[in-house]
Amino acid sequence: MLGIVAVLAGVGGGVLFVPIVSGFFPFHLDFVRGAGLLLALCGALSAGPALLSGGMASLRLALPFALVGSITSIFGAMIGLALPADVVQTALGATIFAIVILMLRAKRSEFPEGHLPDRIAVSLGLGGRFHDPASGRTVDWKVHRSMAGFFTFAGIGLLAGMFGLGAGWANVPALNLLMGVPLKVSVATSSFMLSIIDTSAAWVYLNRGAVLPMLTVPSIIGVMLGARIGARLLRVTRAATIRRMVIGLLLLAGARALLKGLGIWA
Amino acid sequence: MARLGRKLGLVLLILTFALYVLRIVEPHIPLESLPQYWTLPVDQYLAATGLPSGWGWIAHIHRGDMLNFAGVAILASITLICFVRLACGYLRTGDLLFAALAITEICVLALAAIGVAGH
């Protein structure tokens, strides 16, 4: 079910999996976060090659920012595993609410225009030409606010490692709204970045022993099967309805995480 | 390469999980006693079950539950392997800046994988 809903709502599996499973199932949060990262990683690995070969994802754009995110995700995983579970659970609840606000408020810009590339973007050669078959437009895109982008992806990596949430929920707004990358390029590049950022944190959980096969393996298989069904349902389902459902689910799971962490609803 | 690695990892995950839950290969932690351990924080879980951390699972690969880590490790290694290929490509084309970035990423992932980073 999570796989189906994740695809229909355009969010990664991890952002739904971790708060829902840690809130409503008996598994300890350590194992849920380990599973969440591997789940998000497998989803990204499924989509990544097709997006790269289709010319939608920009490897050049992903590499420098994902490198920063992959380093901070290791620290995030270390912090998350060192902190008491109730503290992480409370922080997870607060983060889920912040994600809901981001989902509700963030506007998306199909083809951001009117900005000049900054010095870092020019020296790294970040930019390109993108043809959108849907609108028939060909756009020369460029990147600005690169330094702010580095800091943002450092934060995204930290949160991804700490909570096992994956990073897709934050990558797209950061690339599209902050750095001025066209929406479709942002979505495709985000999937590739997610596989880089999550891998380093996933190894930390794996090496610490925080991967429970009984939880992780069925979750990976289920979410990947669900994602295939979701991709077929995408054509016949109303995106707005699914989006409202996901926001409702996240609000419920976020409230549960917060109350569980604070010891009000154990 | 990513496609092949993902397919291999997934097939291995499904096969090893079937061997585990169908009790064809006996697990380290009996299935019926697993619920008493999965509520514990990871440190207590390892202490209570006597399971190793890091790559110690390889020594217990003959156990049904530990066998599942083979597929997980393959899936988690795909990004690293892809980056080795990527770095070689950048070096071949003379894009030294991006070759350096790719090699740095390889180091980060390798340190995380061998357990140096994160402990």
Contacts between the chains, C-beta under 8 A, distances in Angstrom:
chain1	res1	chain2	res2	distance
A	26	B	35	7.1
A	26	B	38	6.7
A	26	B	39	5.4
A	27	B	38	5.1
A	27	B	39	7.2
A	28	B	38	6.5
A	28	B	39	5.6
A	28	B	40	5.9
A	28	B	41	5.7
A	28	B	42	7.3
A	28	B	45	7.4
A	30	B	41	5.6
A	30	B	42	4.2
A	30	B	45	7.8
A	31	B	38	6.3
A	31	B	42	7.2
A	31	B	45	8.0
A	38	B	72	6.5
A	38	B	75	7.0
A	38	B	76	7.1
A	41	B	75	6.8
A	41	B	76	6.9
A	41	B	79	7.8
A	42	B	6	7.3
A	42	B	10	7.6
A	42	B	75	6.0
A	45	B	2	6.0
A	45	B	5	7.7
A	45	B	6	4.7
A	45	B	75	6.9
A	45	B	78	5.9
A	45	B	79	7.8
A	46	B	6	6.5
A	48	B	2	6.2
A	49	B	2	4.7
A	49	B	3	5.1
A	59	B	86	7.5
A	60	B	98	7.0
A	63	B	98	6.4
A	63	B	101	5.2
A	63	B	102	6.8
A	63	B	105	7.2
A	64	B	101	5.8
A	66	B	105	7.5
A	67	B	101	5.9
A	67	B	104	6.1
A	67	B	105	5.1
A	67	B	108	7.1
A	70	B	105	6.6
A	70	B	108	5.4
A	70	B	109	7.0
A	71	B	108	5.7
A	74	B	108	7.4
A	74	B	112	5.7
A	74	B	117	5.0
A	74	B	118	5.2
A	77	B	118	6.0
A	78	B	118	5.6
A	81	B	42	6.9
A	85	B	41	6.2
A	124	B	97	7.2
A	195	B	78	7.9
A	195	B	79	5.4
A	196	B	79	5.9
A	196	B	105	6.8
A	199	B	76	6.1
A	199	B	79	4.3
A	199	B	80	7.2
A	199	B	109	6.0
A	199	B	112	7.5
A	200	B	108	5.8
A	200	B	109	5.7
A	200	B	112	4.3
A	200	B	117	7.3
A	201	B	112	7.7
A	202	B	76	5.3
A	203	B	76	6.0
A	203	B	109	7.3
A	203	B	112	3.9
A	203	B	113	4.8
A	203	B	115	7.8
A	203	B	118	6.9
A	204	B	112	6.0
A	204	B	117	7.3
A	204	B	118	3.4
A	206	B	69	7.7
A	206	B	72	6.7
A	206	B	73	7.4
A	206	B	76	6.3
A	207	B	53	6.3
A	207	B	54	4.9
A	207	B	55	7.5
A	207	B	112	7.7
A	207	B	113	7.9
A	207	B	115	4.2
A	207	B	118	6.2
A	207	B	119	7.0
A	208	B	42	5.8
A	208	B	53	5.8
A	208	B	118	7.3
A	208	B	119	7.8
A	209	B	42	5.4
A	209	B	45	7.0
A	209	B	46	4.9
A	209	B	51	6.2
A	209	B	52	7.5
A	209	B	53	4.2
A	209	B	54	8.0
A	210	B	42	4.4
A	211	B	69	7.3
A	211	B	72	6.3
A	212	B	38	5.9
A	213	B	17	6.9
A	213	B	20	6.5
A	213	B	65	5.2
A	213	B	68	3.7
A	213	B	69	7.2
A	213	B	72	7.7
A	214	B	31	7.9
A	214	B	34	6.0
A	214	B	38	7.2
A	214	B	65	7.5
A	215	B	38	7.1
A	216	B	68	7.8
A	216	B	72	6.8
A	217	B	13	5.4
A	217	B	16	7.9
A	217	B	17	4.4
A	217	B	68	5.6
A	217	B	71	7.6
A	217	B	72	7.8
A	218	B	17	7.2
A	220	B	10	7.7
A	220	B	13	6.5
A	220	B	75	7.9
A	221	B	10	7.5
A	221	B	13	6.8
A	221	B	14	6.3
A	221	B	17	7.5
A	224	B	10	7.1
